[in-house]
Amino acid sequence: MKFQSLPWSFEVEAVVIGAALIDPAIVGQVGPLSAEDFGDALHQRIWSVIAELHAGPGFESSVDVWSVLEAAGASSELRDRMADCEESTPSPKLGRHYAALVRKQATMRRFATACGATYERAQNVDPQTLDAFVREAYAEIRDAAEAFDVALGTKARKVSDAMADEIEALQRRIADPGDHRRLSTGWPDVDRLIIGLEPADYVIVAARPSMGKTALVLQLAANVCKQGGAVSLFSIEQSTPKIMQRMLAQESEVDFGAIRTGRDFGDRMVDRIIAAQDRISRWNLSIRDDPSMTPSAIRSAIASDKAARGCDLVIIDHLHDVRPDVRNDSRYVQVSDISQALKATAKDFDVPLVLAAQLSRDGHDPKRPPSLKALRDSGRIEE
């Protein structure tokens, strides 16, 4: 049985290899990935050396990898391919996400091959050996399906294996307490309380209307950008020009009202605005203000950002302006579905997602702090 096209992407594989060559630490973060998972023969050879060095003496750059390949008689074609991989990698941070795609594509190829082989043999199976054929076919497809579960992360793991991995991670944290995957909010007191933002975190910033949610999440975006992080901001409530006005006010410390109206502007204020504009323009920040954004559209946009420039933090302002993928008469169900979809997005892309949400004014007691049930149309936001 011949397949027109098996799942495989040259560009995706190149980014994984390029990320490992640029930042060797990425190899330890991509999860199980073998040379056979790559569809391109040159990529297979390069990754086999990368994996071998990572498991042994380690390596510091592509020079070390090429030294091993050259000693084994590799041609200049391999060296050129390594250079191409590095040049085609926008950011080594994309390595983990793209490695998952390589793993999934490899498993899909194996599954398709196993099914195709079974189909071919079934054309000429001897009725006398049908039982043996069915058992063999079942075993082959079962193995491919289990590999697919592993690639998707849905296969159950033994607690002993999971604990061994966690102890290894703990040892790394003890040796280097600065967890480079944890993102600082830029506010030391907040970081002490929540230990920073970790990949796949789903954080809700809730307050009643006009209490400063937007100002807070915009300052968070600025703090992360100042650390060199990449932020994807979905401003569904306010337009991009208004967001720019707020950011200019925050960064320049010029009165927001003066920026909105243009009144009472002095030379010093103009200088501060120009300096702030220069700093903000250097940030790795994308802004989308489409009022019709749905969870699926947000997911696609995050995937695009990760591929183009990386994504360390997603901010959505705010939950109650996100439109559902599927219309439902119950606003409670709609908000529940939106929240669960966004939470799954944070986990799938392994990126912290901060979501602004409204608190209801109903039953407000100024003497008591709001509780989770005060989340407006809360659905399952708090889960």
Buried (B, 14 or more C-beta within 10 A) or exposed (E): EEEEEBBBBEEBBBBBBBBBBBBBEBBEBBEEBEBEBBBBEBBBBBBBBBBBBBEEEEBEEBEBBBEBBEEEEBEEEBBEBBBBBBEEBBBBBBBBBBBBBBBBBBBBBBBBBBBBBBEEBEEEBEEEEEEEBEEEBEEBBEEBBEBBEBBEEEEEEEEEEEEEEEEEEEEEEEEEEEEEEBBBBBBEEBBEEEEBBBBBBBBBBBBBEEEEBBEBBBBBBBBBBEEEBBBBBBBBBBEEEBBBBBBBBBBBEBBEEBBEEEEEBEEEBEEBBEEBBEBBEEBBBBBBBEEEBBBEBBBEBBBEBBBEBBBBBBBBBBBBBBBBBEEEEEEEBBBBBBBBBBBBBBBBBBBBBBBBBBBBEEEEEEEEEBEEEBBBBBBBBEE
